[in-house]
Amino acid sequence: MRKKVIAGNWKMNMLPDAAIRFIDELTPLVKDTQNEVVLCVPYTDLFYALLSAQNTNIKIGAQNMHWEESGAYTGEVSGQMLKTIGVEYVIIGHSERRQYFAETDETVNKKLKAAFKYGLKPIVCVGETLEQREEGKAKEIVTMQIEKDLEGLTEEQVSNTIIAYEPIWAIGTGKTATSEDANEMTKTIREKISNIYGQNIANGVIIQYGGSVKSSNAKELFSMSDIDGGLVGGASLKSDEFAKIVNYN
Ligand code: PGA
């Protein structure tokens, strides 16, 4: 049985005092869950979040990283820096980074390899635009992203990669993919991984759904055969709402 991983993506929200308060509120609400609970917070919250989450089952992640270890990359943060302060997870290739910060499958691939080099657990985002879906190209686009993003990874690394299928048209729009559509795409992703790395590896890979997940739709989405939890944006900013999503089962 694959574990369900429920990850919050705070994006560019939450000052440190709010982050600390959030984790203090969330801690008792999720302490009994069997699901993996992750909060991907802004860099400026990381240290506070790590301290607040000590001795809890809440794991802390970053939302991006650079692929180099150090050097003249003004404004960037490396995987080594994240790992050194105790960060466990990192989101790579979120559609907002692809859209606004020129991330490509090539940079995603480099970041993914660097994440493994420094012992971070990556959550790699893939997903099609509305236009691509309407043109009937969604599967083609997403499977191509999978192929390019995972290129050159070892079987073990692929096994430890979390994939978040996030249709871009469903992010922050309130429009959720139907659970059937979301499950169909996560199955397609699993098949693609199976074609490259074999059925065994594919069966173990955690594939989340993301895009307007909330407490009212989490159960339906996360109960589908191939959806192993979610990457949650807007609904991860309120501790009680996020706790309900974590405790969907
Ligand atoms: P949303 O964002 O839940 O607000 O749609 C999801 C994401 O961008 O990861």
py3Dmol code that shows the C-alpha trace and the ligand (Angstrom):
import py3Dmol

protein = """\
ATOM      1  CA  MET A   1       0.000   0.000   0.000  1.00  0.00           C
ATOM      2  CA  ARG A   2       1.331   3.394  -0.947  1.00  0.00           C
ATOM      3  CA  LYS A   3       1.337   6.008   1.772  1.00  0.00           C
ATOM      4  CA  LYS A   4      -0.811   9.123   1.312  1.00  0.00           C
ATOM      5  CA  VAL A   5       1.219  12.295   1.375  1.00  0.00           C
ATOM      6  CA  ILE A   6      -0.673  15.511   2.043  1.00  0.00           C
ATOM      7  CA  ALA A   7       1.533  18.526   1.416  1.00  0.00           C
ATOM      8  CA  GLY A   8       0.620  22.159   1.925  1.00  0.00           C
ATOM      9  CA  ASN A   9       2.131  24.696  -0.441  1.00  0.00           C
ATOM     10  CA  TRP A  10       1.947  28.090   1.219  1.00  0.00           C
ATOM     11  CA  LYS A  11       3.417  29.844  -1.835  1.00  0.00           C
ATOM     12  CA  MET A  12       4.384  33.476  -0.985  1.00  0.00           C
ATOM     13  CA  ASN A  13       2.213  33.697   2.108  1.00  0.00           C
ATOM     14  CA  MET A  14       2.588  33.619   5.899  1.00  0.00           C
ATOM     15  CA  LEU A  15       4.967  35.673   8.016  1.00  0.00           C
ATOM     16  CA  PRO A  16       6.949  33.812  10.694  1.00  0.00           C
ATOM     17  CA  ASP A  17       4.533  34.590  13.543  1.00  0.00           C
ATOM     18  CA  ALA A  18       1.637  33.225  11.473  1.00  0.00           C
ATOM     19  CA  ALA A  19       3.701  30.164  10.524  1.00  0.00           C
ATOM     20  CA  ILE A  20       4.480  29.387  14.160  1.00  0.00           C
ATOM     21  CA  ARG A  21       0.850  29.859  15.181  1.00  0.00           C
ATOM     22  CA  PHE A  22      -0.320  27.656  12.306  1.00  0.00           C
ATOM     23  CA  ILE A  23       1.969  24.785  13.287  1.00  0.00           C
ATOM     24  CA  ASP A  24       1.003  25.084  16.955  1.00  0.00           C
ATOM     25  CA  GLU A  25      -2.660  24.830  15.942  1.00  0.00           C
ATOM     26  CA  LEU A  26      -2.129  22.032  13.415  1.00  0.00           C
ATOM     27  CA  THR A  27      -0.006  19.807  15.647  1.00  0.00           C
ATOM     28  CA  PRO A  28      -2.756  18.392  17.915  1.00  0.00           C
ATOM     29  CA  LEU A  29      -5.197  18.142  15.001  1.00  0.00           C
ATOM     30  CA  VAL A  30      -3.015  15.827  12.902  1.00  0.00           C
ATOM     31  CA  LYS A  31      -1.021  13.951  15.509  1.00  0.00           C
ATOM     32  CA  ASP A  32      -2.907  10.668  15.020  1.00  0.00           C
ATOM     33  CA  THR A  33      -2.927  10.528  11.223  1.00  0.00           C
ATOM     34  CA  GLN A  34      -1.279   7.704   9.299  1.00  0.00           C
ATOM     35  CA  ASN A  35      -0.804  10.093   6.391  1.00  0.00           C
ATOM     36  CA  GLU A  36       2.438  11.962   5.800  1.00  0.00           C
ATOM     37  CA  VAL A  37       1.960  15.654   6.625  1.00  0.00           C
ATOM     38  CA  VAL A  38       4.233  18.156   4.898  1.00  0.00           C
ATOM     39  CA  LEU A  39       4.270  21.956   4.880  1.00  0.00           C
ATOM     40  CA  CYS A  40       6.212  23.656   2.095  1.00  0.00           C
ATOM     41  CA  VAL A  41       6.836  27.140   3.398  1.00  0.00           C
ATOM     42  CA  PRO A  42       8.635  30.283   2.169  1.00  0.00           C
ATOM     43  CA  TYR A  43      12.387  30.338   2.806  1.00  0.00           C
ATOM     44  CA  THR A  44      11.979  33.026   5.481  1.00  0.00           C
ATOM     45  CA  ASP A  45       9.664  30.717   7.461  1.00  0.00           C
ATOM     46  CA  LEU A  46      11.811  27.596   7.223  1.00  0.00           C
ATOM     47  CA  PHE A  47      13.810  28.035  10.375  1.00  0.00           C
ATOM     48  CA  TYR A  48      10.785  28.963  12.497  1.00  0.00           C
ATOM     49  CA  ALA A  49       8.717  26.165  10.992  1.00  0.00           C
ATOM     50  CA  LEU A  50      11.451  23.598  11.637  1.00  0.00           C
ATOM     51  CA  LEU A  51      11.668  24.641  15.293  1.00  0.00           C
ATOM     52  CA  SER A  52       7.882  24.625  15.719  1.00  0.00           C
ATOM     53  CA  ALA A  53       7.528  21.234  14.056  1.00  0.00           C
ATOM     54  CA  GLN A  54      10.198  19.568  16.185  1.00  0.00           C
ATOM     55  CA  ASN A  55       8.825  16.506  17.995  1.00  0.00           C
ATOM     56  CA  THR A  56       5.688  16.482  15.824  1.00  0.00           C
ATOM     57  CA  ASN A  57       4.745  14.374  12.780  1.00  0.00           C
ATOM     58  CA  ILE A  58       4.763  17.488  10.568  1.00  0.00           C
ATOM     59  CA  LYS A  59       7.550  17.548   7.972  1.00  0.00           C
ATOM     60  CA  ILE A  60       8.890  20.761   6.527  1.00  0.00           C
ATOM     61  CA  GLY A  61       9.684  21.455   2.885  1.00  0.00           C
ATOM     62  CA  ALA A  62      10.883  24.312   0.702  1.00  0.00           C
ATOM     63  CA  GLN A  63       9.186  25.454  -2.492  1.00  0.00           C
ATOM     64  CA  ASN A  64      12.215  25.604  -4.767  1.00  0.00           C
ATOM     65  CA  MET A  65      16.004  25.184  -4.811  1.00  0.00           C
ATOM     66  CA  HIS A  66      18.957  25.740  -7.118  1.00  0.00           C
ATOM     67  CA  TRP A  67      20.801  22.790  -8.624  1.00  0.00           C
ATOM     68  CA  GLU A  68      24.312  24.022  -7.793  1.00  0.00           C
ATOM     69  CA  GLU A  69      25.757  23.551  -4.326  1.00  0.00           C
ATOM     70  CA  SER A  70      27.062  27.111  -3.992  1.00  0.00           C
ATOM     71  CA  GLY A  71      28.394  29.932  -6.136  1.00  0.00           C
ATOM     72  CA  ALA A  72      27.553  33.199  -7.851  1.00  0.00           C
ATOM     73  CA  TYR A  73      23.784  32.760  -8.135  1.00  0.00           C
ATOM     74  CA  THR A  74      22.431  35.843  -6.413  1.00  0.00           C
ATOM     75  CA  GLY A  75      19.137  35.245  -4.691  1.00  0.00           C
ATOM     76  CA  GLU A  76      19.217  31.468  -4.974  1.00  0.00           C
ATOM     77  CA  VAL A  77      19.201  28.793  -2.266  1.00  0.00           C
ATOM     78  CA  SER A  78      20.885  25.418  -2.718  1.00  0.00           C
ATOM     79  CA  GLY A  79      19.791  21.939  -1.767  1.00  0.00           C
ATOM     80  CA  GLN A  80      22.745  21.696   0.562  1.00  0.00           C
ATOM     81  CA  MET A  81      21.615  24.841   2.393  1.00  0.00           C
ATOM     82  CA  LEU A  82      18.142  23.405   2.840  1.00  0.00           C
ATOM     83  CA  LYS A  83      19.371  20.032   4.003  1.00  0.00           C
ATOM     84  CA  THR A  84      21.816  21.565   6.462  1.00  0.00           C
ATOM     85  CA  ILE A  85      19.088  23.331   8.438  1.00  0.00           C
ATOM     86  CA  GLY A  86      16.908  20.207   8.518  1.00  0.00           C
ATOM     87  CA  VAL A  87      14.514  20.636   5.606  1.00  0.00           C
ATOM     88  CA  GLU A  88      13.210  17.268   4.331  1.00  0.00           C
ATOM     89  CA  TYR A  89      11.116  18.029   1.260  1.00  0.00           C
ATOM     90  CA  VAL A  90      11.345  20.373  -1.693  1.00  0.00           C
ATOM     91  CA  ILE A  91       8.828  21.224  -4.407  1.00  0.00           C
ATOM     92  CA  ILE A  92      10.432  21.254  -7.840  1.00  0.00           C
ATOM     93  CA  GLY A  93       8.997  22.632 -11.063  1.00  0.00           C
ATOM     94  CA  HIS A  94       5.729  24.035  -9.738  1.00  0.00           C
ATOM     95  CA  SER A  95       3.733  25.467 -12.642  1.00  0.00           C
ATOM     96  CA  GLU A  96       4.075  28.965 -11.195  1.00  0.00           C
ATOM     97  CA  ARG A  97       7.840  28.584 -11.364  1.00  0.00           C
ATOM     98  CA  ARG A  98       7.608  27.254 -14.891  1.00  0.00           C
ATOM     99  CA  GLN A  99       5.264  30.083 -15.888  1.00  0.00           C
ATOM    100  CA  TYR A 100       6.793  33.109 -14.129  1.00  0.00           C
ATOM    101  CA  PHE A 101      10.412  32.114 -13.587  1.00  0.00           C
ATOM    102  CA  ALA A 102      11.257  30.354 -16.816  1.00  0.00           C
ATOM    103  CA  GLU A 103      11.742  26.897 -15.358  1.00  0.00           C
ATOM    104  CA  THR A 104      11.952  24.183 -17.957  1.00  0.00           C
ATOM    105  CA  ASP A 105      11.997  20.416 -17.862  1.00  0.00           C
ATOM    106  CA  GLU A 106      15.781  20.677 -18.159  1.00  0.00           C
ATOM    107  CA  THR A 107      16.143  22.811 -15.017  1.00  0.00           C
ATOM    108  CA  VAL A 108      13.605  20.619 -13.244  1.00  0.00           C
ATOM    109  CA  ASN A 109      15.719  17.582 -14.098  1.00  0.00           C
ATOM    110  CA  LYS A 110      18.902  19.229 -12.794  1.00  0.00           C
ATOM    111  CA  LYS A 111      17.164  20.292  -9.586  1.00  0.00           C
ATOM    112  CA  LEU A 112      15.759  16.817  -9.092  1.00  0.00           C
ATOM    113  CA  LYS A 113      19.217  15.259  -9.351  1.00  0.00           C
ATOM    114  CA  ALA A 114      20.591  17.872  -6.947  1.00  0.00           C
ATOM    115  CA  ALA A 115      17.760  17.217  -4.482  1.00  0.00           C
ATOM    116  CA  PHE A 116      18.786  13.559  -4.326  1.00  0.00           C
ATOM    117  CA  LYS A 117      22.448  14.478  -4.041  1.00  0.00           C
ATOM    118  CA  TYR A 118      21.661  16.392  -0.849  1.00  0.00           C
ATOM    119  CA  GLY A 119      19.174  13.910   0.549  1.00  0.00           C
ATOM    120  CA  LEU A 120      15.997  15.934   0.027  1.00  0.00           C
ATOM    121  CA  LYS A 121      12.675  14.366  -0.943  1.00  0.00           C
ATOM    122  CA  PRO A 122      11.423  16.041  -4.108  1.00  0.00           C
ATOM    123  CA  ILE A 123       7.813  16.745  -5.032  1.00  0.00           C
ATOM    124  CA  VAL A 124       7.895  17.283  -8.791  1.00  0.00           C
ATOM    125  CA  CYS A 125       4.956  19.079 -10.384  1.00  0.00           C
ATOM    126  CA  VAL A 126       3.604  18.322 -13.837  1.00  0.00           C
ATOM    127  CA  GLY A 127       0.395  19.337 -15.544  1.00  0.00           C
ATOM    128  CA  GLU A 128      -1.215  20.710 -18.676  1.00  0.00           C
ATOM    129  CA  THR A 129      -2.768  24.092 -19.457  1.00  0.00           C
ATOM    130  CA  LEU A 130      -6.446  24.488 -20.282  1.00  0.00           C
ATOM    131  CA  GLU A 131      -5.564  25.050 -23.940  1.00  0.00           C
ATOM    132  CA  GLN A 132      -3.557  21.839 -24.079  1.00  0.00           C
ATOM    133  CA  ARG A 133      -6.409  19.915 -22.460  1.00  0.00           C
ATOM    134  CA  GLU A 134      -8.971  21.344 -24.855  1.00  0.00           C
ATOM    135  CA  GLU A 135      -6.754  20.403 -27.787  1.00  0.00           C
ATOM    136  CA  GLY A 136      -6.698  16.834 -26.495  1.00  0.00           C
ATOM    137  CA  LYS A 137      -2.965  17.010 -25.779  1.00  0.00           C
ATOM    138  CA  ALA A 138      -3.010  16.700 -21.988  1.00  0.00           C
ATOM    139  CA  LYS A 139      -1.667  13.144 -21.798  1.00  0.00           C
ATOM    140  CA  GLU A 140       0.999  13.786 -24.387  1.00  0.00           C
ATOM    141  CA  ILE A 141       2.209  16.918 -22.555  1.00  0.00           C
ATOM    142  CA  VAL A 142       2.239  15.323 -19.118  1.00  0.00           C
ATOM    143  CA  THR A 143       3.957  12.108 -20.186  1.00  0.00           C
ATOM    144  CA  MET A 144       6.581  14.164 -21.991  1.00  0.00           C
ATOM    145  CA  GLN A 145       7.186  16.181 -18.826  1.00  0.00           C
ATOM    146  CA  ILE A 146       7.584  12.942 -16.878  1.00  0.00           C
ATOM    147  CA  GLU A 147      10.070  11.586 -19.387  1.00  0.00           C
ATOM    148  CA  LYS A 148      12.189  14.745 -19.411  1.00  0.00           C
ATOM    149  CA  ASP A 149      11.945  15.549 -15.708  1.00  0.00           C
ATOM    150  CA  LEU A 150      12.987  12.057 -14.593  1.00  0.00           C
ATOM    151  CA  GLU A 151      15.624  11.514 -17.263  1.00  0.00           C
ATOM    152  CA  GLY A 152      18.797   9.867 -15.980  1.00  0.00           C
ATOM    153  CA  LEU A 153      17.467   9.111 -12.493  1.00  0.00           C
ATOM    154  CA  THR A 154      18.235   5.728 -10.960  1.00  0.00           C
ATOM    155  CA  GLU A 155      15.409   3.317 -10.144  1.00  0.00           C
ATOM    156  CA  GLU A 156      15.872   4.084  -6.471  1.00  0.00           C
ATOM    157  CA  GLN A 157      15.623   7.801  -7.086  1.00  0.00           C
ATOM    158  CA  VAL A 158      12.451   7.391  -9.128  1.00  0.00           C
ATOM    159  CA  SER A 159      10.988   5.289  -6.315  1.00  0.00           C
ATOM    160  CA  ASN A 160      11.629   8.179  -3.950  1.00  0.00           C
ATOM    161  CA  THR A 161      10.251  10.904  -6.195  1.00  0.00           C
ATOM    162  CA  ILE A 162       6.813  12.238  -5.362  1.00  0.00           C
ATOM    163  CA  ILE A 163       4.957  13.430  -8.415  1.00  0.00           C
ATOM    164  CA  ALA A 164       2.204  16.038  -8.139  1.00  0.00           C
ATOM    165  CA  TYR A 165      -0.181  16.067 -11.064  1.00  0.00           C
ATOM    166  CA  GLU A 166      -1.477  19.624 -11.094  1.00  0.00           C
ATOM    167  CA  PRO A 167      -3.577  20.641 -14.095  1.00  0.00           C
ATOM    168  CA  ILE A 168      -2.695  24.315 -14.423  1.00  0.00           C
ATOM    169  CA  TRP A 169      -6.308  25.321 -15.079  1.00  0.00           C
ATOM    170  CA  ALA A 170      -7.278  23.902 -11.669  1.00  0.00           C
ATOM    171  CA  ILE A 171      -4.687  25.776  -9.608  1.00  0.00           C
ATOM    172  CA  GLY A 172      -6.097  28.596  -7.523  1.00  0.00           C
ATOM    173  CA  THR A 173      -9.171  28.784  -9.743  1.00  0.00           C
ATOM    174  CA  GLY A 174     -11.602  26.823  -7.617  1.00  0.00           C
ATOM    175  CA  LYS A 175     -11.993  24.442 -10.563  1.00  0.00           C
ATOM    176  CA  THR A 176     -11.056  20.932  -9.543  1.00  0.00           C
ATOM    177  CA  ALA A 177     -10.452  18.155 -12.021  1.00  0.00           C
ATOM    178  CA  THR A 178     -13.124  15.492 -11.600  1.00  0.00           C
ATOM    179  CA  SER A 179     -11.831  12.625  -9.520  1.00  0.00           C
ATOM    180  CA  GLU A 180     -12.135  10.387 -12.617  1.00  0.00           C
ATOM    181  CA  ASP A 181     -10.102  12.749 -14.804  1.00  0.00           C
ATOM    182  CA  ALA A 182      -7.494  13.228 -12.103  1.00  0.00           C
ATOM    183  CA  ASN A 183      -7.242   9.483 -11.556  1.00  0.00           C
ATOM    184  CA  GLU A 184      -6.981   8.809 -15.267  1.00  0.00           C
ATOM    185  CA  MET A 185      -4.007  11.142 -15.547  1.00  0.00           C
ATOM    186  CA  THR A 186      -2.280   9.759 -12.466  1.00  0.00           C
ATOM    187  CA  LYS A 187      -2.731   6.289 -14.004  1.00  0.00           C
ATOM    188  CA  THR A 188      -1.247   7.549 -17.257  1.00  0.00           C
ATOM    189  CA  ILE A 189       1.745   8.892 -15.324  1.00  0.00           C
ATOM    190  CA  ARG A 190       2.153   5.545 -13.574  1.00  0.00           C
ATOM    191  CA  GLU A 191       2.000   3.711 -16.903  1.00  0.00           C
ATOM    192  CA  LYS A 192       4.660   6.005 -18.310  1.00  0.00           C
ATOM    193  CA  ILE A 193       6.926   5.304 -15.337  1.00  0.00           C
ATOM    194  CA  SER A 194       6.206   1.613 -15.752  1.00  0.00           C
ATOM    195  CA  ASN A 195       7.256   1.766 -19.410  1.00  0.00           C
ATOM    196  CA  ILE A 196      10.596   3.299 -18.479  1.00  0.00           C
ATOM    197  CA  TYR A 197      11.380   1.755 -15.090  1.00  0.00           C
ATOM    198  CA  GLY A 198       9.114  -1.277 -14.839  1.00  0.00           C
ATOM    199  CA  GLN A 199       5.866  -2.098 -13.108  1.00  0.00           C
ATOM    200  CA  ASN A 200       7.382  -2.691  -9.671  1.00  0.00           C
ATOM    201  CA  ILE A 201       8.905   0.748  -9.433  1.00  0.00           C
ATOM    202  CA  ALA A 202       5.800   2.384 -10.901  1.00  0.00           C
ATOM    203  CA  ASN A 203       3.522   0.700  -8.375  1.00  0.00           C
ATOM    204  CA  GLY A 204       5.455   2.259  -5.502  1.00  0.00           C
ATOM    205  CA  VAL A 205       5.685   5.843  -6.752  1.00  0.00           C
ATOM    206  CA  ILE A 206       3.553   8.350  -4.872  1.00  0.00           C
ATOM    207  CA  ILE A 207       1.493  10.472  -7.244  1.00  0.00           C
ATOM    208  CA  GLN A 208      -0.475  13.333  -5.761  1.00  0.00           C
ATOM    209  CA  TYR A 209      -3.212  15.456  -7.237  1.00  0.00           C
ATOM    210  CA  GLY A 210      -3.128  19.238  -6.851  1.00  0.00           C
ATOM    211  CA  GLY A 211      -5.458  22.012  -7.934  1.00  0.00           C
ATOM    212  CA  SER A 212      -8.199  23.472  -5.709  1.00  0.00           C
ATOM    213  CA  VAL A 213      -8.103  20.594  -3.230  1.00  0.00           C
ATOM    214  CA  LYS A 214     -10.223  21.419  -0.176  1.00  0.00           C
ATOM    215  CA  SER A 215     -11.799  19.557   2.716  1.00  0.00           C
ATOM    216  CA  SER A 216     -15.020  19.091   0.737  1.00  0.00           C
ATOM    217  CA  ASN A 217     -13.362  17.250  -2.177  1.00  0.00           C
ATOM    218  CA  ALA A 218     -10.282  15.655  -0.561  1.00  0.00           C
ATOM    219  CA  LYS A 219     -11.948  12.368   0.332  1.00  0.00           C
ATOM    220  CA  GLU A 220     -13.331  11.788  -3.118  1.00  0.00           C
ATOM    221  CA  LEU A 221     -10.021  12.622  -4.806  1.00  0.00           C
ATOM    222  CA  PHE A 222      -7.726  10.792  -2.404  1.00  0.00           C
ATOM    223  CA  SER A 223      -9.872   7.657  -2.415  1.00  0.00           C
ATOM    224  CA  MET A 224      -9.228   7.081  -6.114  1.00  0.00           C
ATOM    225  CA  SER A 225      -7.064   4.086  -6.987  1.00  0.00           C
ATOM    226  CA  ASP A 226      -4.006   5.998  -8.215  1.00  0.00           C
ATOM    227  CA  ILE A 227      -4.134   9.271  -6.271  1.00  0.00           C
ATOM    228  CA  ASP A 228      -1.837   9.140  -3.261  1.00  0.00           C
ATOM    229  CA  GLY A 229      -2.702  12.377  -1.520  1.00  0.00           C
ATOM    230  CA  GLY A 230      -2.432  15.958  -2.612  1.00  0.00           C
ATOM    231  CA  LEU A 231      -0.486  19.163  -2.966  1.00  0.00           C
ATOM    232  CA  VAL A 232      -2.700  21.824  -1.451  1.00  0.00           C
ATOM    233  CA  GLY A 233      -2.324  25.556  -2.023  1.00  0.00           C
ATOM    234  CA  GLY A 234      -5.049  27.948  -0.865  1.00  0.00           C
ATOM    235  CA  ALA A 235      -6.681  25.471   1.505  1.00  0.00           C
ATOM    236  CA  SER A 236      -3.371  24.900   3.308  1.00  0.00           C
ATOM    237  CA  LEU A 237      -3.349  28.432   4.727  1.00  0.00           C
ATOM    238  CA  LYS A 238      -5.930  27.724   7.444  1.00  0.00           C
ATOM    239  CA  SER A 239      -4.930  25.153  10.044  1.00  0.00           C
ATOM    240  CA  ASP A 240      -8.418  23.736  10.650  1.00  0.00           C
ATOM    241  CA  GLU A 241      -9.167  23.399   6.923  1.00  0.00           C
ATOM    242  CA  PHE A 242      -5.780  21.823   6.219  1.00  0.00           C
ATOM    243  CA  ALA A 243      -6.230  19.444   9.174  1.00  0.00           C
ATOM    244  CA  LYS A 244      -9.540  18.287   7.703  1.00  0.00           C
ATOM    245  CA  ILE A 245      -7.811  17.537   4.421  1.00  0.00           C
ATOM    246  CA  VAL A 246      -5.045  15.617   6.199  1.00  0.00           C
ATOM    247  CA  ASN A 247      -7.683  13.687   8.173  1.00  0.00           C
ATOM    248  CA  TYR A 248      -9.905  13.079   5.128  1.00  0.00           C
ATOM    249  CA  ASN A 249      -9.979   9.344   5.847  1.00  0.00           C
TER     250      ASN A 249
END
"""
ligand_1 = """\
9
PGA
P -4.473 25.473 -5.052
O -2.912 25.372 -5.412
O -4.774 24.369 -4.093
O -4.631 26.841 -4.432
O -5.218 25.334 -6.331
C -2.289 24.136 -5.574
C -0.839 24.322 -5.934
O -0.520 25.287 -6.646
O 0.033 23.533 -5.522
"""
view = py3Dmol.view(width=600, height=400)
view.addModel(protein, "pdb")
view.setStyle({"model": 0}, {"cartoon": {"style": "trace"}})
view.addModel(ligand_1, "xyz")
view.setStyle({"model": 1}, {"stick": {}})
view.zoomTo()
view.show()
